[in-house]
Structures are given as C-alpha cells and as structure tokens.
Amino acid sequence: MEKYISVADAKSCALARHSDPIIRSAIYGVLDDTPAAEVAPMVPGRWDPSSSYYGFRCCSVCGGTIQFDDDDVWPFCPRCGHPMEVEPQ
C-alpha cells in the first residue's frame, strides 16, 4: 500500500533534522519537483445491521455480508479491507 505525506510536514522534518542549508535546499527541491498524487481522505465505512438475516451485517463499501456474534466488533471489513467506524461500547 502506498503512503502519502504532506509536503509541508516533510519540509518541517528536514528543517528539524538537517542544519546544512545545502542539504535542506536539495530536499526541498526534490519535494517541490515531485508531482502530487490525487488522493482523497479515507472515509470509514459502516456496518449496516438492517440485513434481512439475523446476525448478519453488510459492509457499506463492498456490500459483503458478514455474520456477527453479539459481542463481535470488526474494525475493518474482512472482504474488502476497508476500515469501519466502530461504535463505542
């Protein structure tokens, strides 16, 4: 899985770790010249308990149906891997 970072955070890290202005300038140049990826923030899915079968819930992202025990809490969908909102107990 790819990891996306904030350029401003990367520059702050370079500023904190490197006192040499030439090294900092080189790092800043690489960061500024790197094309940006179009990413959207991850929005958690949710378990839909309104399934027609008792004990089953449906993933709001992939539509996969998972059987739950009463005490089960799945923080992600085991079918698509999407993180889920976990209701506080």
PDB file of N, CA, C and O in Angstrom:
ATOM      1  N   MET A   1       0.852  -1.166   0.000  1.00  0.00           N
ATOM      2  CA  MET A   1       0.000   0.000   0.000  1.00  0.00           C
ATOM      3  C   MET A   1       0.904   1.237   0.000  1.00  0.00           C
ATOM      4  O   MET A   1       1.892   1.309   0.731  1.00  0.00           O
ATOM      5  N   GLU A   2       0.546   2.180  -0.817  1.00  0.00           N
ATOM      6  CA  GLU A   2       1.321   3.408  -0.885  1.00  0.00           C
ATOM      7  C   GLU A   2       0.998   4.305   0.295  1.00  0.00           C
ATOM      8  O   GLU A   2      -0.098   4.257   0.853  1.00  0.00           O
ATOM      9  N   LYS A   3       1.979   5.127   0.665  1.00  0.00           N
ATOM     10  CA  LYS A   3       1.805   6.059   1.773  1.00  0.00           C
ATOM     11  C   LYS A   3       1.946   7.471   1.225  1.00  0.00           C
ATOM     12  O   LYS A   3       2.903   7.777   0.515  1.00  0.00           O
ATOM     13  N   TYR A   4       0.991   8.325   1.557  1.00  0.00           N
ATOM     14  CA  TYR A   4       1.014   9.704   1.094  1.00  0.00           C
ATOM     15  C   TYR A   4       1.347  10.617   2.260  1.00  0.00           C
ATOM     16  O   TYR A   4       0.860  10.422   3.373  1.00  0.00           O
ATOM     17  N   ILE A   5       2.184  11.619   1.995  1.00  0.00           N
ATOM     18  CA  ILE A   5       2.627  12.526   3.053  1.00  0.00           C
ATOM     19  C   ILE A   5       2.345  13.968   2.661  1.00  0.00           C
ATOM     20  O   ILE A   5       2.117  14.279   1.492  1.00  0.00           O
ATOM     21  N   SER A   6       2.365  14.821   3.641  1.00  0.00           N
ATOM     22  CA  SER A   6       2.221  16.253   3.414  1.00  0.00           C
ATOM     23  C   SER A   6       3.605  16.832   3.110  1.00  0.00           C
ATOM     24  O   SER A   6       4.565  16.563   3.833  1.00  0.00           O
ATOM     25  N   VAL A   7       3.706  17.621   2.048  1.00  0.00           N
ATOM     26  CA  VAL A   7       4.991  18.248   1.701  1.00  0.00           C
ATOM     27  C   VAL A   7       5.429  19.192   2.820  1.00  0.00           C
ATOM     28  O   VAL A   7       6.614  19.258   3.148  1.00  0.00           O
ATOM     29  N   ALA A   8       4.488  19.914   3.399  1.00  0.00           N
ATOM     30  CA  ALA A   8       4.817  20.843   4.488  1.00  0.00           C
ATOM     31  C   ALA A   8       5.390  20.078   5.688  1.00  0.00           C
ATOM     32  O   ALA A   8       6.347  20.536   6.312  1.00  0.00           O
ATOM     33  N   ASP A   9       4.809  18.914   6.011  1.00  0.00           N
ATOM     34  CA  ASP A   9       5.335  18.114   7.118  1.00  0.00           C
ATOM     35  C   ASP A   9       6.724  17.574   6.805  1.00  0.00           C
ATOM     36  O   ASP A   9       7.587  17.534   7.682  1.00  0.00           O
ATOM     37  N   ALA A  10       6.945  17.158   5.556  1.00  0.00           N
ATOM     38  CA  ALA A  10       8.262  16.652   5.158  1.00  0.00           C
ATOM     39  C   ALA A  10       9.317  17.757   5.229  1.00  0.00           C
ATOM     40  O   ALA A  10      10.452  17.515   5.640  1.00  0.00           O
ATOM     41  N   LYS A  11       8.934  18.968   4.826  1.00  0.00           N
ATOM     42  CA  LYS A  11       9.877  20.089   4.907  1.00  0.00           C
ATOM     43  C   LYS A  11      10.194  20.437   6.362  1.00  0.00           C
ATOM     44  O   LYS A  11      11.339  20.751   6.686  1.00  0.00           O
ATOM     45  N   SER A  12       9.202  20.383   7.229  1.00  0.00           N
ATOM     46  CA  SER A  12       9.428  20.642   8.655  1.00  0.00           C
ATOM     47  C   SER A  12      10.370  19.608   9.247  1.00  0.00           C
ATOM     48  O   SER A  12      11.232  19.941  10.061  1.00  0.00           O
ATOM     49  N   CYS A  13      10.207  18.356   8.842  1.00  0.00           N
ATOM     50  CA  CYS A  13      11.078  17.284   9.309  1.00  0.00           C
ATOM     51  C   CYS A  13      12.510  17.517   8.821  1.00  0.00           C
ATOM     52  O   CYS A  13      13.460  17.340   9.583  1.00  0.00           O
ATOM     53  N   ALA A  14      12.668  17.912   7.558  1.00  0.00           N
ATOM     54  CA  ALA A  14      14.005  18.192   7.014  1.00  0.00           C
ATOM     55  C   ALA A  14      14.648  19.367   7.741  1.00  0.00           C
ATOM     56  O   ALA A  14      15.851  19.355   8.003  1.00  0.00           O
ATOM     57  N   LEU A  15      13.860  20.368   8.063  1.00  0.00           N
ATOM     58  CA  LEU A  15      14.361  21.534   8.784  1.00  0.00           C
ATOM     59  C   LEU A  15      14.858  21.139  10.180  1.00  0.00           C
ATOM     60  O   LEU A  15      15.886  21.630  10.645  1.00  0.00           O
ATOM     61  N   ALA A  16      14.120  20.255  10.832  1.00  0.00           N
ATOM     62  CA  ALA A  16      14.484  19.825  12.185  1.00  0.00           C
ATOM     63  C   ALA A  16      15.694  18.895  12.193  1.00  0.00           C
ATOM     64  O   ALA A  16      16.449  18.882  13.165  1.00  0.00           O
ATOM     65  N   ARG A  17      15.890  18.122  11.137  1.00  0.00           N
ATOM     66  CA  ARG A  17      16.944  17.103  11.143  1.00  0.00           C
ATOM     67  C   ARG A  17      18.242  17.535  10.470  1.00  0.00           C
ATOM     68  O   ARG A  17      19.301  16.972  10.747  1.00  0.00           O
ATOM     69  N   HIS A  18      18.168  18.524   9.595  1.00  0.00           N
ATOM     70  CA  HIS A  18      19.359  18.907   8.832  1.00  0.00           C
ATOM     71  C   HIS A  18      19.644  20.394   9.020  1.00  0.00           C
ATOM     72  O   HIS A  18      18.825  21.246   8.679  1.00  0.00           O
ATOM     73  N   SER A  19      20.817  20.686   9.567  1.00  0.00           N
ATOM     74  CA  SER A  19      21.186  22.083   9.771  1.00  0.00           C
ATOM     75  C   SER A  19      21.902  22.673   8.557  1.00  0.00           C
ATOM     76  O   SER A  19      21.999  23.893   8.421  1.00  0.00           O
ATOM     77  N   ASP A  20      22.399  21.814   7.683  1.00  0.00           N
ATOM     78  CA  ASP A  20      23.122  22.278   6.495  1.00  0.00           C
ATOM     79  C   ASP A  20      22.123  22.829   5.477  1.00  0.00           C
ATOM     80  O   ASP A  20      21.268  22.084   4.999  1.00  0.00           O
ATOM     81  N   PRO A  21      22.214  24.128   5.134  1.00  0.00           N
ATOM     82  CA  PRO A  21      21.255  24.724   4.202  1.00  0.00           C
ATOM     83  C   PRO A  21      21.309  24.111   2.800  1.00  0.00           C
ATOM     84  O   PRO A  21      20.307  24.134   2.085  1.00  0.00           O
ATOM     85  N   ILE A  22      22.453  23.566   2.395  1.00  0.00           N
ATOM     86  CA  ILE A  22      22.559  22.948   1.067  1.00  0.00           C
ATOM     87  C   ILE A  22      21.739  21.657   1.020  1.00  0.00           C
ATOM     88  O   ILE A  22      21.035  21.392   0.045  1.00  0.00           O
ATOM     89  N   ILE A  23      21.839  20.860   2.084  1.00  0.00           N
ATOM     90  CA  ILE A  23      21.070  19.615   2.148  1.00  0.00           C
ATOM     91  C   ILE A  23      19.575  19.934   2.199  1.00  0.00           C
ATOM     92  O   ILE A  23      18.774  19.317   1.496  1.00  0.00           O
ATOM     93  N   ARG A  24      19.207  20.911   3.045  1.00  0.00           N
ATOM     94  CA  ARG A  24      17.795  21.298   3.131  1.00  0.00           C
ATOM     95  C   ARG A  24      17.263  21.779   1.790  1.00  0.00           C
ATOM     96  O   ARG A  24      16.151  21.431   1.393  1.00  0.00           O
ATOM     97  N   SER A  25      18.054  22.572   1.104  1.00  0.00           N
ATOM     98  CA  SER A  25      17.641  23.093  -0.201  1.00  0.00           C
ATOM     99  C   SER A  25      17.447  21.956  -1.202  1.00  0.00           C
ATOM    100  O   SER A  25      16.512  21.987  -2.002  1.00  0.00           O
ATOM    101  N   ALA A  26      18.321  20.961  -1.162  1.00  0.00           N
ATOM    102  CA  ALA A  26      18.188  19.817  -2.069  1.00  0.00           C
ATOM    103  C   ALA A  26      16.913  19.024  -1.752  1.00  0.00           C
ATOM    104  O   ALA A  26      16.186  18.612  -2.657  1.00  0.00           O
ATOM    105  N   ILE A  27      16.656  18.819  -0.465  1.00  0.00           N
ATOM    106  CA  ILE A  27      15.437  18.087  -0.076  1.00  0.00           C
ATOM    107  C   ILE A  27      14.197  18.868  -0.484  1.00  0.00           C
ATOM    108  O   ILE A  27      13.247  18.296  -1.018  1.00  0.00           O
ATOM    109  N   TYR A  28      14.203  20.164  -0.235  1.00  0.00           N
ATOM    110  CA  TYR A  28      13.058  20.995  -0.614  1.00  0.00           C
ATOM    111  C   TYR A  28      12.834  20.935  -2.126  1.00  0.00           C
ATOM    112  O   TYR A  28      11.695  20.854  -2.586  1.00  0.00           O
ATOM    113  N   GLY A  29      13.923  20.975  -2.892  1.00  0.00           N
ATOM    114  CA  GLY A  29      13.821  20.924  -4.349  1.00  0.00           C
ATOM    115  C   GLY A  29      13.190  19.627  -4.830  1.00  0.00           C
ATOM    116  O   GLY A  29      12.343  19.637  -5.723  1.00  0.00           O
ATOM    117  N   VAL A  30      13.604  18.504  -4.236  1.00  0.00           N
ATOM    118  CA  VAL A  30      13.026  17.213  -4.609  1.00  0.00           C
ATOM    119  C   VAL A  30      11.541  17.185  -4.263  1.00  0.00           C
ATOM    120  O   VAL A  30      10.721  16.732  -5.062  1.00  0.00           O
ATOM    121  N   LEU A  31      11.199  17.664  -3.080  1.00  0.00           N
ATOM    122  CA  LEU A  31       9.791  17.667  -2.676  1.00  0.00           C
ATOM    123  C   LEU A  31       8.945  18.565  -3.571  1.00  0.00           C
ATOM    124  O   LEU A  31       7.826  18.204  -3.938  1.00  0.00           O
ATOM    125  N   ASP A  32       9.474  19.726  -3.921  1.00  0.00           N
ATOM    126  CA  ASP A  32       8.718  20.654  -4.761  1.00  0.00           C
ATOM    127  C   ASP A  32       8.564  20.150  -6.198  1.00  0.00           C
ATOM    128  O   ASP A  32       7.573  20.457  -6.861  1.00  0.00           O
ATOM    129  N   ASP A  33       9.552  19.370  -6.684  1.00  0.00           N
ATOM    130  CA  ASP A  33       9.522  18.882  -8.062  1.00  0.00           C
ATOM    131  C   ASP A  33       8.741  17.585  -8.234  1.00  0.00           C
ATOM    132  O   ASP A  33       8.432  17.192  -9.359  1.00  0.00           O
ATOM    133  N   THR A  34       8.422  16.924  -7.137  1.00  0.00           N
ATOM    134  CA  THR A  34       7.688  15.660  -7.207  1.00  0.00           C
ATOM    135  C   THR A  34       6.222  15.945  -7.521  1.00  0.00           C
ATOM    136  O   THR A  34       5.584  16.751  -6.843  1.00  0.00           O
ATOM    137  N   PRO A  35       5.681  15.276  -8.561  1.00  0.00           N
ATOM    138  CA  PRO A  35       4.272  15.524  -8.891  1.00  0.00           C
ATOM    139  C   PRO A  35       3.346  15.030  -7.773  1.00  0.00           C
ATOM    140  O   PRO A  35       3.593  13.999  -7.149  1.00  0.00           O
ATOM    141  N   ALA A  36       2.311  15.769  -7.549  1.00  0.00           N
ATOM    142  CA  ALA A  36       1.353  15.433  -6.493  1.00  0.00           C
ATOM    143  C   ALA A  36       0.422  14.321  -6.968  1.00  0.00           C
ATOM    144  O   ALA A  36       0.041  14.259  -8.137  1.00  0.00           O
ATOM    145  N   ALA A  37       0.075  13.468  -6.052  1.00  0.00           N
ATOM    146  CA  ALA A  37      -0.912  12.430  -6.336  1.00  0.00           C
ATOM    147  C   ALA A  37      -2.294  12.959  -5.966  1.00  0.00           C
ATOM    148  O   ALA A  37      -2.441  13.748  -5.033  1.00  0.00           O
ATOM    149  N   GLU A  38      -3.282  12.523  -6.696  1.00  0.00           N
ATOM    150  CA  GLU A  38      -4.652  12.915  -6.368  1.00  0.00           C
ATOM    151  C   GLU A  38      -5.210  11.871  -5.406  1.00  0.00           C
ATOM    152  O   GLU A  38      -5.535  10.751  -5.801  1.00  0.00           O
ATOM    153  N   VAL A  39      -5.310  12.252  -4.163  1.00  0.00           N
ATOM    154  CA  VAL A  39      -5.814  11.325  -3.147  1.00  0.00           C
ATOM    155  C   VAL A  39      -6.987  11.967  -2.419  1.00  0.00           C
ATOM    156  O   VAL A  39      -7.098  13.190  -2.326  1.00  0.00           O
ATOM    157  N   ALA A  40      -7.843  11.118  -1.915  1.00  0.00           N
ATOM    158  CA  ALA A  40      -8.984  11.582  -1.129  1.00  0.00           C
ATOM    159  C   ALA A  40      -8.812  11.052   0.290  1.00  0.00           C
ATOM    160  O   ALA A  40      -8.241   9.978   0.480  1.00  0.00           O
ATOM    161  N   PRO A  41      -9.285  11.772   1.265  1.00  0.00           N
ATOM    162  CA  PRO A  41      -9.177  11.274   2.632  1.00  0.00           C
ATOM    163  C   PRO A  41      -9.989   9.987   2.793  1.00  0.00           C
ATOM    164  O   PRO A  41     -11.047   9.822   2.185  1.00  0.00           O
ATOM    165  N   MET A  42      -9.471   9.083   3.623  1.00  0.00           N
ATOM    166  CA  MET A  42     -10.152   7.815   3.878  1.00  0.00           C
ATOM    167  C   MET A  42     -11.378   8.067   4.746  1.00  0.00           C
ATOM    168  O   MET A  42     -11.272   8.591   5.854  1.00  0.00           O
ATOM    169  N   VAL A  43     -12.514   7.696   4.239  1.00  0.00           N
ATOM    170  CA  VAL A  43     -13.760   7.829   4.986  1.00  0.00           C
ATOM    171  C   VAL A  43     -14.144   6.437   5.468  1.00  0.00           C
ATOM    172  O   VAL A  43     -14.336   5.538   4.650  1.00  0.00           O
ATOM    173  N   PRO A  44     -14.259   6.240   6.781  1.00  0.00           N
ATOM    174  CA  PRO A  44     -14.586   4.907   7.267  1.00  0.00           C
ATOM    175  C   PRO A  44     -15.944   4.437   6.766  1.00  0.00           C
ATOM    176  O   PRO A  44     -16.883   5.221   6.620  1.00  0.00           O
ATOM    177  N   GLY A  45     -16.020   3.135   6.508  1.00  0.00           N
ATOM    178  CA  GLY A  45     -17.294   2.527   6.151  1.00  0.00           C
ATOM    179  C   GLY A  45     -18.086   2.268   7.419  1.00  0.00           C
ATOM    180  O   GLY A  45     -17.688   2.669   8.513  1.00  0.00           O
ATOM    181  N   ARG A  46     -19.207   1.594   7.257  1.00  0.00           N
ATOM    182  CA  ARG A  46     -20.004   1.257   8.438  1.00  0.00           C
ATOM    183  C   ARG A  46     -20.679  -0.079   8.198  1.00  0.00           C
ATOM    184  O   ARG A  46     -20.892  -0.498   7.060  1.00  0.00           O
ATOM    185  N   TRP A  47     -21.007  -0.729   9.284  1.00  0.00           N
ATOM    186  CA  TRP A  47     -21.734  -1.987   9.223  1.00  0.00           C
ATOM    187  C   TRP A  47     -23.226  -1.678   9.229  1.00  0.00           C
ATOM    188  O   TRP A  47     -23.717  -1.004  10.134  1.00  0.00           O
ATOM    189  N   ASP A  48     -23.941  -2.162   8.237  1.00  0.00           N
ATOM    190  CA  ASP A  48     -25.376  -1.952   8.143  1.00  0.00           C
ATOM    191  C   ASP A  48     -26.084  -3.140   8.798  1.00  0.00           C
ATOM    192  O   ASP A  48     -26.062  -4.245   8.256  1.00  0.00           O
ATOM    193  N   PRO A  49     -26.712  -2.924   9.961  1.00  0.00           N
ATOM    194  CA  PRO A  49     -27.370  -4.034  10.647  1.00  0.00           C
ATOM    195  C   PRO A  49     -28.745  -4.369  10.086  1.00  0.00           C
ATOM    196  O   PRO A  49     -29.416  -5.268  10.592  1.00  0.00           O
ATOM    197  N   SER A  50     -29.167  -3.665   9.060  1.00  0.00           N
ATOM    198  CA  SER A  50     -30.529  -3.876   8.553  1.00  0.00           C
ATOM    199  C   SER A  50     -30.586  -5.008   7.535  1.00  0.00           C
ATOM    200  O   SER A  50     -31.441  -5.006   6.649  1.00  0.00           O
ATOM    201  N   SER A  51     -29.683  -5.969   7.656  1.00  0.00           N
ATOM    202  CA  SER A  51     -29.712  -7.117   6.760  1.00  0.00           C
ATOM    203  C   SER A  51     -30.958  -7.953   7.051  1.00  0.00           C
ATOM    204  O   SER A  51     -31.512  -7.905   8.149  1.00  0.00           O
ATOM    205  N   SER A  52     -31.375  -8.702   6.071  1.00  0.00           N
ATOM    206  CA  SER A  52     -32.595  -9.489   6.247  1.00  0.00           C
ATOM    207  C   SER A  52     -32.359 -10.763   7.069  1.00  0.00           C
ATOM    208  O   SER A  52     -33.314 -11.438   7.455  1.00  0.00           O
ATOM    209  N   TYR A  53     -31.103 -11.087   7.332  1.00  0.00           N
ATOM    210  CA  TYR A  53     -30.803 -12.288   8.103  1.00  0.00           C
ATOM    211  C   TYR A  53     -30.307 -11.912   9.483  1.00  0.00           C
ATOM    212  O   TYR A  53     -29.482 -11.008   9.619  1.00  0.00           O
ATOM    213  N   TYR A  54     -30.788 -12.581  10.497  1.00  0.00           N
ATOM    214  CA  TYR A  54     -30.376 -12.306  11.872  1.00  0.00           C
ATOM    215  C   TYR A  54     -28.890 -12.614  12.037  1.00  0.00           C
ATOM    216  O   TYR A  54     -28.418 -13.659  11.587  1.00  0.00           O
ATOM    217  N   GLY A  55     -28.155 -11.712  12.679  1.00  0.00           N
ATOM    218  CA  GLY A  55     -26.747 -11.924  12.959  1.00  0.00           C
ATOM    219  C   GLY A  55     -25.810 -11.561  11.823  1.00  0.00           C
ATOM    220  O   GLY A  55     -24.599 -11.751  11.942  1.00  0.00           O
ATOM    221  N   PHE A  56     -26.338 -11.048  10.730  1.00  0.00           N
ATOM    222  CA  PHE A  56     -25.503 -10.655   9.603  1.00  0.00           C
ATOM    223  C   PHE A  56     -25.519  -9.137   9.466  1.00  0.00           C
ATOM    224  O   PHE A  56     -26.515  -8.478   9.761  1.00  0.00           O
ATOM    225  N   ARG A  57     -24.403  -8.609   9.016  1.00  0.00           N
ATOM    226  CA  ARG A  57     -24.322  -7.177   8.710  1.00  0.00           C
ATOM    227  C   ARG A  57     -23.660  -7.011   7.353  1.00  0.00           C
ATOM    228  O   ARG A  57     -22.897  -7.865   6.904  1.00  0.00           O
ATOM    229  N   CYS A  58     -23.965  -5.908   6.722  1.00  0.00           N
ATOM    230  CA  CYS A  58     -23.493  -5.650   5.371  1.00  0.00           C
ATOM    231  C   CYS A  58     -22.497  -4.490   5.379  1.00  0.00           C
ATOM    232  O   CYS A  58     -22.742  -3.464   6.014  1.00  0.00           O
ATOM    233  N   CYS A  59     -21.371  -4.651   4.674  1.00  0.00           N
ATOM    234  CA  CYS A  59     -20.356  -3.594   4.542  1.00  0.00           C
ATOM    235  C   CYS A  59     -20.902  -2.506   3.619  1.00  0.00           C
ATOM    236  O   CYS A  59     -21.389  -2.799   2.527  1.00  0.00           O
ATOM    237  N   SER A  60     -20.819  -1.247   4.064  1.00  0.00           N
ATOM    238  CA  SER A  60     -21.336  -0.140   3.251  1.00  0.00           C
ATOM    239  C   SER A  60     -20.447   0.157   2.045  1.00  0.00           C
ATOM    240  O   SER A  60     -20.857   0.893   1.147  1.00  0.00           O
ATOM    241  N   VAL A  61     -19.228  -0.408   2.011  1.00  0.00           N
ATOM    242  CA  VAL A  61     -18.305  -0.137   0.910  1.00  0.00           C
ATOM    243  C   VAL A  61     -18.433  -1.178  -0.195  1.00  0.00           C
ATOM    244  O   VAL A  61     -18.667  -0.830  -1.352  1.00  0.00           O
ATOM    245  N   CYS A  62     -18.280  -2.472   0.162  1.00  0.00           N
ATOM    246  CA  CYS A  62     -18.282  -3.522  -0.861  1.00  0.00           C
ATOM    247  C   CYS A  62     -19.593  -4.283  -0.940  1.00  0.00           C
ATOM    248  O   CYS A  62     -19.834  -5.007  -1.906  1.00  0.00           O
ATOM    249  N   GLY A  63     -20.454  -4.126   0.078  1.00  0.00           N
ATOM    250  CA  GLY A  63     -21.718  -4.839   0.082  1.00  0.00           C
ATOM    251  C   GLY A  63     -21.620  -6.264   0.579  1.00  0.00           C
ATOM    252  O   GLY A  63     -22.615  -6.989   0.596  1.00  0.00           O
ATOM    253  N   GLY A  64     -20.407  -6.679   0.992  1.00  0.00           N
ATOM    254  CA  GLY A  64     -20.220  -8.026   1.503  1.00  0.00           C
ATOM    255  C   GLY A  64     -20.976  -8.231   2.806  1.00  0.00           C
ATOM    256  O   GLY A  64     -21.077  -7.319   3.627  1.00  0.00           O
ATOM    257  N   THR A  65     -21.507  -9.432   2.987  1.00  0.00           N
ATOM    258  CA  THR A  65     -22.273  -9.750   4.179  1.00  0.00           C
ATOM    259  C   THR A  65     -21.413 -10.589   5.116  1.00  0.00           C
ATOM    260  O   THR A  65     -20.812 -11.579   4.698  1.00  0.00           O
ATOM    261  N   ILE A  66     -21.356 -10.194   6.374  1.00  0.00           N
ATOM    262  CA  ILE A  66     -20.543 -10.863   7.383  1.00  0.00           C
ATOM    263  C   ILE A  66     -21.451 -11.276   8.528  1.00  0.00           C
ATOM    264  O   ILE A  66     -22.332 -10.520   8.936  1.00  0.00           O
ATOM    265  N   GLN A  67     -21.231 -12.491   9.050  1.00  0.00           N
ATOM    266  CA  GLN A  67     -22.002 -12.940  10.207  1.00  0.00           C
ATOM    267  C   GLN A  67     -21.308 -12.464  11.476  1.00  0.00           C
ATOM    268  O   GLN A  67     -20.097 -12.620  11.631  1.00  0.00           O
ATOM    269  N   PHE A  68     -22.087 -11.885  12.378  1.00  0.00           N
ATOM    270  CA  PHE A  68     -21.580 -11.350  13.632  1.00  0.00           C
ATOM    271  C   PHE A  68     -22.191 -12.105  14.801  1.00  0.00           C
ATOM    272  O   PHE A  68     -23.364 -12.479  14.773  1.00  0.00           O
ATOM    273  N   ASP A  69     -21.380 -12.324  15.828  1.00  0.00           N
ATOM    274  CA  ASP A  69     -21.930 -12.709  17.120  1.00  0.00           C
ATOM    275  C   ASP A  69     -22.304 -11.415  17.818  1.00  0.00           C
ATOM    276  O   ASP A  69     -21.918 -10.340  17.357  1.00  0.00           O
ATOM    277  N   ASP A  70     -23.035 -11.485  18.901  1.00  0.00           N
ATOM    278  CA  ASP A  70     -23.470 -10.269  19.598  1.00  0.00           C
ATOM    279  C   ASP A  70     -22.306  -9.419  20.076  1.00  0.00           C
ATOM    280  O   ASP A  70     -22.415  -8.193  20.103  1.00  0.00           O
ATOM    281  N   ASP A  71     -21.194 -10.038  20.455  1.00  0.00           N
ATOM    282  CA  ASP A  71     -20.067  -9.287  21.019  1.00  0.00           C
ATOM    283  C   ASP A  71     -19.001  -8.932  19.981  1.00  0.00           C
ATOM    284  O   ASP A  71     -18.021  -8.270  20.321  1.00  0.00           O
ATOM    285  N   ASP A  72     -19.166  -9.349  18.745  1.00  0.00           N
ATOM    286  CA  ASP A  72     -18.144  -9.082  17.728  1.00  0.00           C
ATOM    287  C   ASP A  72     -18.086  -7.606  17.363  1.00  0.00           C
ATOM    288  O   ASP A  72     -19.115  -6.945  17.221  1.00  0.00           O
ATOM    289  N   VAL A  73     -16.876  -7.104  17.214  1.00  0.00           N
ATOM    290  CA  VAL A  73     -16.649  -5.763  16.686  1.00  0.00           C
ATOM    291  C   VAL A  73     -15.532  -5.899  15.661  1.00  0.00           C
ATOM    292  O   VAL A  73     -14.395  -6.204  16.020  1.00  0.00           O
ATOM    293  N   TRP A  74     -15.840  -5.680  14.420  1.00  0.00           N
ATOM    294  CA  TRP A  74     -14.852  -5.766  13.343  1.00  0.00           C
ATOM    295  C   TRP A  74     -14.428  -4.343  12.979  1.00  0.00           C
ATOM    296  O   TRP A  74     -15.258  -3.572  12.496  1.00  0.00           O
ATOM    297  N   PRO A  75     -13.149  -3.966  13.196  1.00  0.00           N
ATOM    298  CA  PRO A  75     -12.693  -2.617  12.852  1.00  0.00           C
ATOM    299  C   PRO A  75     -12.443  -2.433  11.355  1.00  0.00           C
ATOM    300  O   PRO A  75     -12.175  -1.319  10.905  1.00  0.00           O
ATOM    301  N   PHE A  76     -12.530  -3.525  10.579  1.00  0.00           N
ATOM    302  CA  PHE A  76     -12.352  -3.458   9.135  1.00  0.00           C
ATOM    303  C   PHE A  76     -13.194  -4.564   8.502  1.00  0.00           C
ATOM    304  O   PHE A  76     -13.579  -5.524   9.169  1.00  0.00           O
ATOM    305  N   CYS A  77     -13.471  -4.418   7.221  1.00  0.00           N
ATOM    306  CA  CYS A  77     -14.217  -5.444   6.503  1.00  0.00           C
ATOM    307  C   CYS A  77     -13.250  -6.541   6.077  1.00  0.00           C
ATOM    308  O   CYS A  77     -12.283  -6.246   5.376  1.00  0.00           O
ATOM    309  N   PRO A  78     -13.471  -7.797   6.472  1.00  0.00           N
ATOM    310  CA  PRO A  78     -12.551  -8.853   6.085  1.00  0.00           C
ATOM    311  C   PRO A  78     -12.614  -9.184   4.591  1.00  0.00           C
ATOM    312  O   PRO A  78     -11.735  -9.871   4.070  1.00  0.00           O
ATOM    313  N   ARG A  79     -13.648  -8.700   3.906  1.00  0.00           N
ATOM    314  CA  ARG A  79     -13.751  -8.964   2.466  1.00  0.00           C
ATOM    315  C   ARG A  79     -12.991  -7.934   1.630  1.00  0.00           C
ATOM    316  O   ARG A  79     -12.237  -8.306   0.731  1.00  0.00           O
ATOM    317  N   CYS A  80     -13.183  -6.637   1.920  1.00  0.00           N
ATOM    318  CA  CYS A  80     -12.524  -5.599   1.102  1.00  0.00           C
ATOM    319  C   CYS A  80     -11.388  -4.895   1.836  1.00  0.00           C
ATOM    320  O   CYS A  80     -10.597  -4.187   1.212  1.00  0.00           O
ATOM    321  N   GLY A  81     -11.295  -5.080   3.170  1.00  0.00           N
ATOM    322  CA  GLY A  81     -10.213  -4.476   3.937  1.00  0.00           C
ATOM    323  C   GLY A  81     -10.443  -3.032   4.338  1.00  0.00           C
ATOM    324  O   GLY A  81      -9.583  -2.425   4.977  1.00  0.00           O
ATOM    325  N   HIS A  82     -11.575  -2.475   3.977  1.00  0.00           N
ATOM    326  CA  HIS A  82     -11.849  -1.063   4.291  1.00  0.00           C
ATOM    327  C   HIS A  82     -12.067  -0.894   5.792  1.00  0.00           C
ATOM    328  O   HIS A  82     -12.769  -1.700   6.404  1.00  0.00           O
ATOM    329  N   PRO A  83     -11.465   0.160   6.407  1.00  0.00           N
ATOM    330  CA  PRO A  83     -11.703   0.387   7.835  1.00  0.00           C
ATOM    331  C   PRO A  83     -13.156   0.784   8.096  1.00  0.00           C
ATOM    332  O   PRO A  83     -13.807   1.425   7.270  1.00  0.00           O
ATOM    333  N   MET A  84     -13.632   0.390   9.248  1.00  0.00           N
ATOM    334  CA  MET A  84     -15.020   0.646   9.613  1.00  0.00           C
ATOM    335  C   MET A  84     -15.096   1.540  10.843  1.00  0.00           C
ATOM    336  O   MET A  84     -14.206   1.529  11.693  1.00  0.00           O
ATOM    337  N   GLU A  85     -16.174   2.313  10.920  1.00  0.00           N
ATOM    338  CA  GLU A  85     -16.452   3.050  12.148  1.00  0.00           C
ATOM    339  C   GLU A  85     -16.827   2.019  13.194  1.00  0.00           C
ATOM    340  O   GLU A  85     -17.695   1.176  12.968  1.00  0.00           O
ATOM    341  N   VAL A  86     -16.178   2.090  14.321  1.00  0.00           N
ATOM    342  CA  VAL A  86     -16.509   1.177  15.415  1.00  0.00           C
ATOM    343  C   VAL A  86     -17.241   1.974  16.468  1.00  0.00           C
ATOM    344  O   VAL A  86     -16.715   2.945  17.012  1.00  0.00           O
ATOM    345  N   GLU A  87     -18.457   1.556  16.748  1.00  0.00           N
ATOM    346  CA  GLU A  87     -19.281   2.274  17.712  1.00  0.00           C
ATOM    347  C   GLU A  87     -18.731   2.054  19.116  1.00  0.00           C
ATOM    348  O   GLU A  87     -18.441   0.920  19.495  1.00  0.00           O
ATOM    349  N   PRO A  88     -18.583   3.132  19.896  1.00  0.00           N
ATOM    350  CA  PRO A  88     -18.099   2.965  21.273  1.00  0.00           C
ATOM    351  C   PRO A  88     -19.080   2.134  22.096  1.00  0.00           C
ATOM    352  O   PRO A  88     -20.298   2.228  21.944  1.00  0.00           O
ATOM    353  N   GLN A  89     -18.496   1.313  22.977  1.00  0.00           N
ATOM    354  CA  GLN A  89     -19.345   0.448  23.787  1.00  0.00           C
ATOM    355  C   GLN A  89     -19.536   1.006  25.166  1.00  0.00           C
ATOM    356  O   GLN A  89     -20.228   0.402  25.986  1.00  0.00           O
TER     357      GLN A  89
END
